[in-house]
Amino acid sequence: MSITRKAKYSVAIADDHVLVRKALGRLINTFADYFILFEANNGEEVIKIINNRELQLPDILILDVNMPGMNGYETATWINNHFPQIKVLALSMLNDESVIIKMLKSGAKGYIMKNVEPDDLKEAFDSIIKKDFYLPDYISGKVISGLQKDVLSLSEKIELTPKEKTFLQYLCTELSYKEIAQKMFVSPRTIDDYKSSLCDKLKVKTRVGLVIFGIRYGLIDINTD
């Protein structure tokens, strides 16, 4: 398909399903301001292309979570460490909190499902470019109240206790609430209190909401497990 307009932002796609890649590519080339820069079959191929090409880096990388070889988590981590200016948008069939949290902790700026509507995909691109983040409500309900709004100043008003900060960091792992309680040497009831307090302070309702807010506003160190 020829592109007669001048698009502003480049997009790369990494997915081991050829039909998915091609279909996404054709769709994205119809979006105003976006064009496909390259396609890759897996994470290794993404790295090879980025390291060896003389052309521009992609503004957005659509990254399939489950790929053979170097998967989405590993690829997102590599991108975040070496080319953080590339905005990773995770793509998956899974609407699972642990997967979402792990991808965001790996450096993804957003997460969408493979059955996404074209308008929602365009909205994801626009939000990542303009606001550096995107998470649609349909992922896990309204996990963050008003996250898509410009509420960066809110982080300056948030005061967390040392225990709440530790608890928030543990939420970014795969530990259960009971296991977190054991790690922090407190009772499960105390963990419930930490969660309720954080939900009230950050205006969110779920674990993934807490983690996403923490990552988004620098309350969680994504380089610490």
N, C-alpha and C positions, 0 to 999 in steps of 0.2 A: 504494500500500500504506500503510495507516495504521499508525502506530507508537504503541502503547499504553504502552510503557515509557519511562522517562526516560533517554535516552542522554547520555553524558558528553562524547564527543569528536565534533567535526564533521569531515567529509571532503568535499573537492571533487575532481572528476574533470575532467581536460583530455585529450580524445582526439577526433580528427576522425572516428572511426567511430561513428556514432550507436548501432548495435546493441551495440557493445562498452560504450559509456557506460551505456546503459540496463540492460544485463545486470549490469554491475558495481554500478550503483546499487541494483538490486533485491537483489543478494546482500549488499551492505554494510548495507543497512537491516535485514537479519536478524541481524547481529552484535550481541551484547550490548555496550553502551557506545558504539556508533558509529552515526552517521546521516549521510545525504547533505545537505550544505548547498547546493551548487550544482554544475552541470555546465557545461563550456565546450568549444568546438569547437577552440580553438587558444590559443597564448600571448597573443595580443593581446586575446582575449576574457577570459582570466583576469585580465589587468592591468586591463581596463576594469571588470570586476565588482568586483575588490578595491578599486580606487580610488574607485568610485562608490557602493558599498553602505554602508548605515548599520548593517547587522547585523554580527555577529561575524566575525572572520577564521577561516578553516578551520584546524583543528589539523594536519590532514594534507592534502597535495595530491598526488593520483596524477597523474603527468605522463608522457604518452606522449613517447617520445624523438623519433620522426619525425612531425612535424605540418607541414602547409603554412604558409607565412608564418613566424611566430616559432616555432622548433622547441623541443624540450625543453631543449637546452643553454642557449639564450638565455633561455628563461623561468626556468629554475632559477637562472641567474646573477642575473636581475632580482629574483627573490624573495629570494635570499640577501642581496642588497644593500639591499633596501628593507623586507622583512618577514621577517627571519631566524627569527622565532618560528614561522613556518609550516614544517612538516617535509615536505620533498619526497620522495616515493617514486617513483622512476623506473620506468616500465613499457615493456617492449620485447619484440619478437620475437627480438632479437639477443642471443646468448650470446657476445659478443665483448669481449675484454679492453680494447681501445682505447675502445670505447663505454662500458663500465663505468667506466673510469678518468676519461674526459672528463665523464661525468655526475656522478660523485662530486666531481671537481674544480670542477664548476659549482655545487656546494652541496647535491646530493641526499644524503639521509640513508640511502638504501637503494636496492636495485635488484631488481626481480622480472621474471619472464617472463610473457607474456600467457597462457600455458597453465598458470598457477599453479593449484594446488588451493585450494579455499575455505579449508581449515584453515591452509594456508601463508600465505594472504593475511591472515587474522586474526592469525596469529603475527607477521607483518611489522608490522602495526599496533601490536600490544602491545609489540613490541620497540622500535619507534621512539618510542613514547610513554614507555616506562619507561627505555630505555637510550640513546635518541637515535641509534640506528643499527640497520640490519638488512641482512645479506647471507646468503642461503641457500647451503648447500653445493652445491646443484645448478648454481649459476651457473658455476663453474669448478673444481669439486672443493673440497676443504677448503683454501681459499686462506689462511685465517688460523686457526691453532690456538687455540681458546678465545676467539675475538673476542667471542662472545655472552656470555661470562662477565664478571664485574666485575673487570677487570684494569687499571683506570686507574692504580693505583699502580705498575704496571710501567714506565710512561713515565718515572717519576721515577728509576728505576734504570738507564735506558738512557743510555749515554755513546757518542755518535757522534763520529768524527773530522770535521774540516772537510771533507775529501774525501768522506767517506761522506754527509755532509749535502748536499753539492753533487750527488753521484750520485743520491741519493734524490729531489732536486728535479727532476733531468733525467728520472728515470723517469716523472714525471707528464706528460711531453710525449709527442709521437708519434715522437720520435727513436728510431732503432734503437740497439742496443748499440754497434755500430761507429761510428755518428755521435756517440754520447755520448762514446766514447773520443777522437774527434777534437776535440770541444768542450773536453774536459778535458785535452787534450794528454798523454794516457797511452796505453799499449798496450791492445789488446783483452784481453790476459791480465790486466792490472791491473784492468780493469772486471769480469772474472770474479771476481777476488779480492774486490772491493768487494761484489759481489752475494752471494757465499758468506758473507762476514763479516756482512752485514746480515741475511741469512736466518737465520743462527745466532743473532744478537742478538735479532731480533724474532720468532723462532720461526714463520716462515712459509716457503712453498715456491715461490711464483711472483712474477712482476713485479707483477701486480695485487694480490697479497697485501701486498707491500711498500708499494705506493702507498696502499692502503686503510688499512693500519696507520698510515702516516705522516700521512694526512689525519685519521684518527680521533683520534690522540693529539697533534696539533699539531706534528708533526715536519716537515711540509711547509707552505709558505706557498701557499695556493690562489689568492692574488691575484697571484702572480708566474708568468710564462710563461718 
